[in-house]
Amino acid sequence: EVNDKISGWIDFNLNGTFDESERVTATVTQAGSGSVTLEWTVPATRVPYSTYVRLRYFDKNIDATSPTSGVLHGEVEDHRIFILTQGRTNPVIPSKSKN
């Protein structure tokens, strides 16, 4: 429904909990089969590992900040994800001119 919320948490620090600093929230702006985008800033110090993302759908009248509280209306899903290392590019090798 319009104005409902979707929050997501990624356990970036691997402490086994979904911390407030790991949460992003989006508001549903279209009824029906619309979509929302959740965007996180992945820490630059990351190492490759697997972790989880928790997604929760909240009614517009419910506080959307808790990854574990009970609610009468909503849904929760956990998905295993893989954090990759930073992208690498090939180093530039200066060309040598032929004389």
Secondary structure, DSSP 8 states (H G I E B T S, - for coil): -TT-EEEEEE-TT-SSS--GGGEEEEE--SSSS----------TT--SEEEEEEEEEE-TTS-TT-SS---SSEEEEEEEEEE----------------
